[in-house]
Amino acid sequence: ILITLAVAVATVVLLRLTQNAPVTAGTPPPAPSGYETYSGSFPLDVSFQYPKDWRVESMSGRGEPYVQLTIKGPRNQADTYRTAFIVRLNPNRSNGGKFDSLLQLKEMRLQHLDKDGKVLSEGKLRVADMYAQDARVSYTIPPLLQQGLKGLPIDVKSRLIFFERNGAFYEIQYVTDAAEFDTHNTHFEKLLKSFSFSLK
């Protein structure tokens, strides 16, 4: 009961924070051929373009007040893994979240990769006129038992973007079979370049 109450209070704070946040001027441009435009409302009041044959799903955390969109793409050739883009909003600790700083969030993500996790590169960029941190990583998902058959290990490559906006930490992630990273990277670049905050 106490955990549920804490999450509820933190979610209310999160809603207030994002509702009062400044917004990017202008309306999202029309999506080019082959793409759709997602436009959300608070607390995840963002807009971005994504492949029109991909599927957007939303969820919120239980026990942790994050809000997340998962943009699900195609499965790999072996049909063992699905490409996805993830957009997540986390409140800071003073507003009911888990993290005190963006650096703490980033370090936690990079230190808790799966087997053979490696940080391939780190850099900086701008997303929606915000300074952001950029990391590329690789790791291996161990074999799993699926329907009684021994699965295969999956080599995964991921790109993680982190930035802070008005008391909340944002993450934008691209995760896919390592062999198909270049195949879908153009779509991820399109999402980043089109990413903005929706007008109210």
Secondary structure, DSSP 8 states (H G I E B T S, - for coil): -HHHHHHHHHHHHHHHHHHTS---SS------TTEEEEE--TTS-EEEEEETTSEEEEEE-SSS--EEEEEEEEE-TTSS-EEEEEEEEEEBGGGT-SBSSHHHHHHHHHHT-SEEEEEEEEEEEEETTEEEEEEEEEEEE---EETTEE---EEEEEEEEEEEETTEEEEEEEEEEGGGHHHHHHHHHHHHHH-EE---
